[in-house]
């Protein structure tokens, strides 16, 4: 059986991270849920993004300058084609692209339904691979959560891509993989970081969700449960 870090490397190399990271996240949710008091809920949030090889794809969020609408045509003969033709050269290009859905965990406190904590396992696009706009979006979302006082946990188990860490945790770049949290306590923002390399065990980390509520995030156990759920060793055995 592959070691945990080697399994992660094989999955990343095989281009299967989009599938595995959801399996891993769902197992983490199952392990965290029993540690939370009844008034806390833990949800899986998702977002679909477009990955294009040119790294320039971006989703339009505003209306176009010119829009064309068509009414339902009246019954009758179809107009003859070819009466008018384009007068400029036409270039048609096809480009392969992929829709990727990324997932993260949110913890909300009832009855206000207030978001108090967020956990994300980074995807390749979060690190600027495939679509640099998603990395920008990810960093803006991360900053907005931190500015709102939400407790954040970020897990980067990928070897490739650009790693953007909070300045207070810049030393984590020395490690191949990392996890970190940021939370508010006593009027200050506090950081915790864990780093590991290929020979090291995947760590069990602590996550201060809110106030004095702290949970264990058992990364290795969740990883083992995920690998067994979909028999990941056999999926990447030839990688």
N, C-alpha and C positions, 0 to 999 in steps of 0.2 A: 504494500500500500504506500502511496506517495505521502511524504511529509506534508503538513499543512501549508507551509510556505511554497513548496514546490508545486503543490496542487494549484495554489493561487496563480503562480507563474504560468503553468500550463494552460489554465483557463483564459488568462489574459492573452497569451500567445495565440491561442486557437480562435480568438475573436468571439468568445462566448460569455464575456463578462455581463452583457445585458441580461442574460438569463440567470446566471449564478447570483448576481448581486441581489436580485429579488428573493431568491431562495434563502440567502443568508439573512437578509433583512427580516423576512417573515419568521425565521427561527429566533432571531433576537427579540422580536415582539413577543413571541410566546414565552421567552424566558423572563422578560421584564414585567409582563402583565401581572403575575402573582405577587410581585414586590410592591405594587402600587396600592394605596388605599382605595376604597370603593368610589370615592368622588373623582378619581382621576380616570380618564379614558385615553387609550393609545390607539391612534389611527395610522393607516398607511395612506399617504398622499402620493399623487402621481402627476406627471406632466409629460406630454409627448413633444419631442423635438425632431427637427429634420437635420440629418447629417449628410452633407454633400462633400465630394472629394475636393472641391475648390476652396473649402473652408470660408466661403463668403456668403453662405446661405443665411438669410435672416427672415423671420416671420414678420409680415407687414402688420402694423397695429393701427394704421390710420386709413381713412378712405382715400381712394385714388383721386387725382386731379380731374380725370375724365372717366365717366362711367357710361356703359352702354347697356340699355335695357331693351327687351324685345317683348312685344305683345304677342299673344297667341295668334298665328296667322289665320286669316279667313279661309274658308274652304274654297278651293278653286285650283286651276292648273298651276303646276310648279313653274316659276319664272325660268326662262332659259338662262343657262349659265354661259359665261364667256363674253357677255356684252361689254363688260368692263374688266380690265386687267391691271395688275400692279405695274407701275412704271419704273420700279427700282429693283435691284438685285435682291433676291431672297436667300437668306441663310437659315437653315434649320439644323439645330444641334440637339442631340439627346445626351443626357448626363445621368449616370447611375446615382441614386441616392437611397438613403435608408431612414425610415422612421424609427426612432428609439424612444422607449418610454422609461423614464427614470422614476425612482421611488425613494421616499424618505418617511421617517416616523415623526408624528407630532403627538405630544402629550397635552391634553386639555383638562382643565379643572372645572367641574360642575359646581354650582348651577350656572356660572357665568359663561361657560364654554370658552374660557380664556386659554390661549396658547401659552404654556409655561416652559416647554422644552421641545427641542427639535434634534433629531439624529439623522445623519445622512452618511451613507457609504458612497464615496465618490465614484462616478462613472468616468470613462475616458473623455467624454465631451466636457465634463466639469474641469478637466485639466488641459483643455485647449486642443484635444485631438479630434479631428473631424469637423468641428464647428467652433471656432474661437468665440463666436457670439454667445454660446451657451456658457462658456467660462465667465465672461463678463456678467451675464445674467446671474449665474450662481454666486459670484462674489457680491453683487448688489443685494441679492436675497440674504446672504449671510450677514452682511453689514446691517441690513434693516432689522434682522432678528436680534442681533447684538445690541443695536441702539434701542430696541424696544424692551430690553431687559430679559429676553428669552434665554434660557440656558441652552447652549449649543454644544452638540458633540459631532465631530467630523472624523470619519475613518478613511484613511487613504491606504488601501492595500495594493495599489497599482504601482508597477515599476516605471512605466512610461508616463510622459506628459509633464507639464510644468506644475510644480507644487507652489502654491501661494499660501503662506502661513501668516498668522498674526505676528507682528514684529516681536512680541514678547516670547514667542516660541520658535524663533528663527533657527535655533540650534537643532531642531528636529530634522532639518534638511540633511544632516549627516547620516540619517538612517534611510534604508530602502523603503520602509513602510512606517506609518505613524497613525496615532489617534490622539485627539486632543479635545478638551472641553473648555468652555468659557462660561462663567456664571457670576452673578452679583451676590455679594455678601458683605455686610457691615459697610455699606456705602462704597464699595470698591468692586471693580471687575477683577476676578481671579481666574488664572489659567492653570490647567494641568496638561501635561503632554507625556506621551509614551512613544518610544521609537524602538523598532526592532529590525534586524537583518535576517537574511536567509537561514543561518544556523540557529537563530534564537526562537524560543517558543512564542506563539501568538499570545499576547497578554490578556489577562482579565483586568478590566479597568473599572473605576468607580465613576459614577455620574450623579452629581448633585442636581436633582431635578428642580426643586423649589424649597426655599427655607432650609430646614434640616432634613428634608426627604432625600435620601441618597440610595441609589440602586447599584447593583453589580451588573456590568455589561460583560457577559461571559463570551467573548469573541471566539475562543477555541471550541467551546461546546456547541455554540450555534453553527460554527463552520462544519463540525463533524456531523451534526444533525442534517445540515443542508446537503453535504456530500452523500450521505446515506439515502436521503429522500429521493434524489434523482440519479444515484449511482454515478457521481461525477468522475470517479477514477476511470471507469470504462469509457466515458465520453471523451476524455482527453488522453487516453493511454497512448495514442499514436502521435501525439503532438511533439 
